[in-house]
């Protein structure tokens, strides 16, 4: 990978990692006895070409439109591979710990937003079935390349809901706290740590309303929840190994 591309991929993941975490083995760890456990499975997010271009032109104004297009296409392919790897990890966690509910970063308590998300799930699933049903031999990766924004918005929670491995995908967010924690709110990537902490505390409180002993939160790499959980609750961070060296410096 060229130095320009390495810098490009890293910068974009910095932009996308509006939340996230870091260090356990991707193998499903045993649950600690008498301790409620939240598995934080790292996630990366979709970024549109316009935001990608603005971020990269700010760093390197000499990049041409053609170069930006190549870098962006490469990034989308890498994020898709990351998502497919994440799906395998989630399937293993769900099955080994008998979990049927998953908590998803970005999904708010607002009923209309939840309805919009589940409509997107249905739309993506229909498109997926159409693409995979064609005689052209399309793969899951091909489907995601065809509809990257929709695929990455729905994410693995939506896919696993449709496959029947999940019973429900639950919201974690307060809409106002989520909006306040937008790191691009000033036009430059900058995390407001007070807003971030308030949002993270709300997310944990929301998850812990369940009576489950083990829970899964799919959330970006830039979040750290260790100081948000009460006594008797353990955060186990599950990194997705794909591209981990490239984006290991993500906040």
C-alpha positions as CSV (number, residue, x, y, z in Angstrom):
1,X,0.0,0.0,0.0
2,X,1.4,3.4,-1.0
3,X,2.1,6.0,1.7
4,X,-0.6,8.3,0.2
5,X,-3.1,5.5,0.4
6,X,-2.1,4.5,3.9
7,X,-2.6,8.1,5.0
8,X,-5.9,8.3,3.1
9,X,-7.3,5.2,4.6
10,X,-6.2,6.2,8.1
11,X,-7.6,9.7,7.8
12,X,-10.9,8.4,6.5
13,X,-11.2,5.9,9.4
14,X,-10.5,8.7,11.8
15,X,-13.3,10.6,10.2
16,X,-15.7,7.6,10.3
17,X,-14.8,6.3,13.8
18,X,-17.4,8.4,15.6
19,X,-17.4,5.7,18.2
20,X,-15.3,2.5,18.9
21,X,-13.0,0.3,21.1
22,X,-10.1,-2.1,21.4
23,X,-8.2,-5.2,22.6
24,X,-9.7,-8.6,23.2
25,X,-9.2,-11.6,21.1
26,X,-11.7,-12.1,18.3
27,X,-12.3,-15.6,19.7
28,X,-15.4,-15.6,21.9
29,X,-14.2,-15.1,25.4
30,X,-15.7,-16.9,28.4
31,X,-18.1,-14.9,30.4
32,X,-16.9,-13.9,33.8
33,X,-19.0,-15.5,36.6
34,X,-21.5,-13.2,38.4
35,X,-20.5,-10.3,36.2
36,X,-22.8,-8.8,33.5
37,X,-20.8,-8.5,30.3
38,X,-21.1,-6.1,27.3
39,X,-19.2,-7.2,24.3
40,X,-18.2,-4.1,22.3
41,X,-17.7,-5.3,18.8
42,X,-15.8,-2.6,16.8
43,X,-17.4,-1.1,13.8
44,X,-16.5,1.2,11.0
45,X,-19.0,3.4,9.1
46,X,-19.9,4.6,5.6
47,X,-18.5,8.0,4.5
48,X,-19.8,9.6,1.4
49,X,-17.5,10.7,-1.5
50,X,-18.0,14.4,-0.8
51,X,-16.9,14.2,2.8
52,X,-14.0,11.9,1.8
53,X,-12.8,14.3,-0.8
54,X,-13.1,17.4,1.4
55,X,-11.1,15.7,4.2
56,X,-8.4,14.5,1.8
57,X,-8.1,17.7,-0.2
58,X,-7.6,19.5,3.1
59,X,-4.5,17.3,3.6
60,X,-3.3,17.1,0.0
61,X,-4.7,19.8,-2.3
62,X,-2.9,18.3,-5.3
63,X,-5.0,15.2,-5.4
64,X,-6.9,14.9,-8.6
65,X,-10.5,13.8,-9.0
66,X,-9.3,10.6,-10.6
67,X,-7.0,9.9,-7.7
68,X,-9.7,10.6,-5.2
69,X,-12.0,8.2,-7.0
70,X,-9.5,5.4,-6.9
71,X,-8.7,6.0,-3.2
72,X,-12.4,6.1,-2.3
73,X,-13.2,2.9,-4.3
74,X,-10.4,1.2,-2.5
75,X,-11.6,2.4,0.9
76,X,-15.2,1.1,0.2
77,X,-13.8,-2.3,-0.7
78,X,-11.7,-2.5,2.4
79,X,-14.7,-1.4,4.6
80,X,-16.8,-4.1,3.0
81,X,-14.2,-6.7,3.7
82,X,-14.1,-5.4,7.3
83,X,-17.9,-5.8,7.6
84,X,-17.8,-9.3,6.3
85,X,-15.2,-10.3,8.8
86,X,-17.2,-8.6,11.6
87,X,-20.2,-10.7,10.6
88,X,-18.3,-13.9,11.3
89,X,-17.3,-12.6,14.7
90,X,-20.9,-11.6,15.6
91,X,-22.3,-14.9,14.5
92,X,-19.8,-16.7,16.7
93,X,-20.6,-14.5,19.7
94,X,-24.4,-14.8,19.3
95,X,-24.3,-18.6,19.0
96,X,-21.7,-19.3,21.7
97,X,-23.4,-17.0,24.3
98,X,-27.0,-17.6,23.2
99,X,-27.6,-13.9,22.6
100,X,-30.6,-12.9,20.4
101,X,-30.7,-9.2,20.9
102,X,-28.1,-6.8,19.6
103,X,-27.6,-3.1,20.4
104,X,-26.6,-0.8,17.5
105,X,-24.8,2.5,17.7
106,X,-26.6,5.3,15.8
107,X,-30.1,3.8,16.3
108,X,-32.0,6.3,18.4
109,X,-35.0,5.9,20.7
110,X,-37.1,8.0,18.2
111,X,-39.8,5.7,16.8
112,X,-39.7,7.3,13.4
113,X,-35.9,6.8,13.1
114,X,-36.3,3.2,14.2
115,X,-39.0,2.7,11.6
116,X,-36.7,4.3,8.9
117,X,-34.0,1.9,9.9
118,X,-36.1,-1.2,9.7
119,X,-37.5,0.0,6.3
120,X,-33.9,0.3,5.1
121,X,-33.3,-3.3,6.3
122,X,-36.2,-4.6,4.3
123,X,-35.1,-2.6,1.2
124,X,-31.6,-3.8,1.4
125,X,-32.7,-7.4,1.9
126,X,-34.9,-7.3,-1.2
127,X,-32.1,-5.8,-3.3
128,X,-29.7,-8.4,-1.9
129,X,-32.1,-11.3,-2.8
130,X,-32.5,-9.9,-6.3
131,X,-28.7,-9.6,-6.8
132,X,-27.9,-13.0,-5.4
133,X,-30.7,-14.6,-7.4
134,X,-29.2,-13.5,-10.7
135,X,-27.4,-16.0,-12.9
136,X,-24.3,-13.8,-12.9
137,X,-22.9,-15.4,-9.8
138,X,-23.0,-12.3,-7.6
139,X,-21.4,-12.6,-4.2
140,X,-22.3,-10.9,-0.9
141,X,-19.4,-8.6,-1.6
142,X,-20.8,-7.7,-5.0
143,X,-24.2,-6.8,-3.4
144,X,-22.5,-4.5,-0.9
145,X,-20.4,-2.9,-3.6
146,X,-23.6,-2.2,-5.6
147,X,-25.3,-0.5,-2.6
148,X,-22.5,0.6,-0.2
149,X,-24.3,3.3,1.7
150,X,-27.4,1.2,2.3
151,X,-25.4,-1.9,3.1
152,X,-23.3,-0.1,5.7
153,X,-26.2,1.8,7.2
154,X,-28.1,-1.5,7.7
155,X,-24.9,-3.2,8.8
156,X,-24.6,-6.7,10.1
157,X,-27.3,-6.1,12.8
158,X,-29.9,-5.7,10.0
159,X,-28.5,-8.7,8.0
160,X,-28.4,-11.0,11.1
161,X,-32.0,-9.9,11.9
162,X,-33.1,-11.1,8.5
163,X,-31.3,-14.4,8.7
164,X,-33.1,-15.1,12.0
165,X,-30.0,-15.2,14.2
166,X,-31.2,-12.1,16.0
167,X,-34.7,-11.6,17.5
168,X,-34.3,-7.8,17.6
169,X,-31.9,-4.9,17.0
170,X,-32.3,-2.4,19.8
171,X,-31.6,1.4,19.9
172,X,-28.8,2.8,22.1
173,X,-29.0,6.5,21.4
174,X,-30.6,9.7,22.5
175,X,-31.0,11.8,19.3
176,X,-29.9,15.1,21.0
177,X,-26.8,13.5,22.5
178,X,-25.9,11.8,19.2
179,X,-26.2,15.1,17.4
180,X,-24.0,16.9,20.0
181,X,-21.3,14.3,19.5
182,X,-20.9,14.9,15.8
183,X,-17.1,15.4,15.4
184,X,-17.7,17.3,12.1
185,X,-20.1,19.8,13.6
186,X,-17.5,22.6,13.2
187,X,-16.5,21.5,9.7
188,X,-13.2,20.0,11.0
189,X,-12.8,16.6,12.7
190,X,-12.8,17.4,16.4
191,X,-14.2,15.3,19.3
192,X,-16.1,17.2,22.0
193,X,-15.1,15.0,24.9
194,X,-17.9,16.3,27.2
195,X,-20.5,15.5,24.6
196,X,-18.8,12.1,23.9
197,X,-18.9,11.1,27.6
198,X,-22.5,12.1,28.0
199,X,-23.5,10.1,24.9
200,X,-21.5,7.0,26.0
201,X,-23.0,7.1,29.5
202,X,-26.5,7.2,28.0
203,X,-25.7,4.2,25.7
204,X,-24.5,2.1,28.6
205,X,-27.6,3.0,30.7
206,X,-29.8,2.1,27.8
207,X,-28.2,-1.3,27.3
208,X,-28.3,-2.1,31.0
209,X,-32.1,-1.7,31.1
210,X,-32.2,-5.3,29.9
211,X,-31.9,-8.2,32.4
212,X,-29.5,-10.1,30.2
213,X,-26.2,-11.3,31.5
214,X,-24.4,-10.9,28.2
215,X,-25.1,-8.1,25.7
216,X,-23.5,-7.1,22.4
217,X,-23.0,-3.5,21.3
218,X,-21.9,-2.8,17.7
219,X,-20.1,0.5,17.9
220,X,-17.3,2.4,16.3
221,X,-13.6,2.2,17.2
222,X,-13.4,5.7,18.7
223,X,-15.5,4.9,21.8
224,X,-14.2,3.8,25.2
225,X,-16.7,2.6,27.7
226,X,-14.6,1.5,30.6
227,X,-15.4,4.6,32.7
228,X,-19.1,4.4,31.9
229,X,-20.0,1.0,33.3
230,X,-21.0,0.5,36.9
231,X,-19.6,-2.0,39.3
232,X,-20.6,-5.6,38.4
233,X,-20.5,-4.9,34.6
234,X,-17.5,-5.7,32.4
235,X,-16.8,-4.3,29.0
236,X,-15.1,-6.8,26.6
237,X,-13.8,-5.1,23.5
238,X,-13.8,-7.2,20.4
239,X,-11.6,-5.8,17.6
240,X,-12.2,-6.8,14.0
241,X,-8.7,-7.8,12.9
242,X,-9.1,-6.8,9.3
243,X,-7.1,-3.6,8.7
244,X,-6.3,-3.4,12.4
245,X,-2.7,-2.4,11.7
246,X,-3.8,0.3,9.3
247,X,-6.3,1.9,11.7
248,X,-4.7,1.0,15.0
249,X,-4.2,4.7,15.8
250,X,-7.9,5.5,15.5
251,X,-9.1,7.4,18.5
